[in-house]
Amino acid sequence: MRIVFFTKYFCPHIGGVEKHVLNLSKKMLEKGHDVIVVTEKLYLQQDLSGHQKVSLGHLPGAQANLEDINGIKVIRINVGRDSWFKKFRIWNELLKIRKILISADVIHCHDIFFWYLPFRFLFPTKKVFTTFHGYEGNNLPSRKAMLMHKLAEKLSSGNICVGDFLNKWYGTNPNFVIYGAVDISESQISNLRSQNHISKLKNNNYLTNLSLKILYVGRLEEEAGIMEYLRALKILKERGYNFSLDVLGDGSQKKEAEKFSILNNLDINFKGFVEDVDKYLEKADFIFTSRYLGILESFAKKKFVFAVYNNPIKNDYLEFSPFSKNISINRNYMDLAEEIISVLKNEKDTLEKIEKNYEWVKKQSWNRLAKIYFKLWSKQV
């Protein structure tokens, strides 16, 4: 079967959707399918790290590069900079590679259904599917955003929602609801069994003598709550708690975050985007993150998660999840600071939540996720 994925960005660009499509594509390849990813050309190329890339040149008649990444064929179309005309450039470039679209058994859009919109009418019998991954930045959904979700749903043969909150906020009726995936190897399980994950709590009578190692995973944006996390750490420092924080991510609030850290003499290391998050997760005592991928990866390492929200949709994003009762969800930095102290003091309850999260996440494998996609497609193809 030939599967064509549409995604705005793809490896080496780092992000949750990018990782989702990459790992899903790998599973499709393992099952003997042909996978093609259609995505935007990257203007600022990043290191591919462990991903083996082979350039296959240009596609005839199109301003598109063809690559091979670990067996995944990647078509990068040149759509130019963001502007009102961008969608027309996208459609024009896709028209030039229409033979690939025609040859596909499955076309699956990750959020960007509008890329395929005109082709839905050009190829009315072609089955197309959509995964809705999230919501738009710091604001509540606009009427336009809700309309686009409903349009994509109506014109798709089926859809997957990443999170139950999408039904409430966009009116999307999913065929399946997912929360992402992780793979835990047998060696990882053995290693986790041998670790005492909150041993610092057991070996210290005075919490202020702790030297906590904290990890932040996410973009440095208002929606992700970076400044709320830093303000909470300022309170902890004032109360005598010792800690260091590694920040994995980048964004528009980086300079503000760095300035705040310096002014308040906080022990914080800004690492930027990194591909290998696991090695940082393993060393951390607990995690600051509020996106599903980061949360699941933290669970897989048996780490407790503190999340923050800045508006009602982000609150529902977290509260509607199956693990909401076993993480700390906070509205502001004052609540967060108190929650951190409470978690440190209530070791038994914290350990129970960590174990519940771990048992749940063990079932959320990429193989399981691939089966959900095949189940969706098999009903329609």
Number of C-alpha atoms within 10 A of each C-alpha: 13 16 19 24 21 23 20 17 20 24 19 20 18 16 17 17 22 18 19 19 19 19 18 20 25 19 19 22 16 11 11 10 14 18 23 24 27 22 21 21 19 17 9 6 9 11 10 14 11 10 12 10 17 14 12 13 10 15 15 10 9 15 17 24 18 19 20 17 18 15 17 18 21 26 22 23 23 18 21 14 9 8 7 8 11 13 14 12 15 19 17 15 19 21 16 15 18 13 10 13 20 13 14 20 16 22 23 25 25 21 21 18 24 17 18 21 15 12 18 17 11 10 11 11 8 19 19 27 23 25 25 23 18 17 19 10 12 15 13 14 15 11 10 9 14 17 14 17 21 16 15 26 22 13 17 21 19 22 26 22 22 20 23 22 23 24 13 11 16 18 14 22 18 20 13 17 19 18 19 23 25 22 16 17 10 9 9 12 13 10 11 15 11 8 10 10 20 17 11 16 16 9 10 11 10 9 17 15 13 17 13 18 16 19 26 27 27 25 23 23 18 16 19 24 23 25 21 22 22 22 20 20 26 19 16 18 17 11 10 12 17 18 19 16 20 20 24 20 20 18 14 11 16 19 12 12 20 15 12 16 19 11 9 14 11 18 14 18 14 15 11 17 18 15 16 10 15 13 8 17 23 17 14 21 20 23 23 26 23 25 20 20 21 21 25 24 21 29 26 27 23 28 28 25 26 22 23 26 22 17 13 12 19 24 18 18 22 25 16 15 16 13 16 15 13 18 20 19 20 20 17 18 20 15 15 23 20 14 17 17 13 12 16 16 14 11 14 11 12 19 17 12 20 23 16 15 26 19 14 15 25 17 15 19 14 19 17 13 21 19 14 17 18 12 13 18 20 10 9 12 12
